[in-house]
């Protein structure tokens, strides 16, 4: 698999067709998700909340998405051309 620059990855992620979104509660409206880069990291933002960031090259998290909020999961799909963003409600004690 070829390595993409952060700008190319943001373009892949930002494509409306790239998100395979699943809702636990189907009565709610669809998520609004975007990908942004601050020049160093790439983040997935869902409904205004940063839910994940891309692991940096050369670290143990390289080529993975790191969850920033409980219950959210982001992973590569379709050979890295799509993302799967899921939310599973969690109980915090």
Secondary structure, DSSP 4 states (H G I P E B T S, - for coil): -PPPPHHHHHHHHHSGGGEEEE-SSTTSPPP-EEEEE-SS-EEEEETTEEEEEEPPTTSTTTTSEEE-STTEEEEEEGGGTEEEEEE------
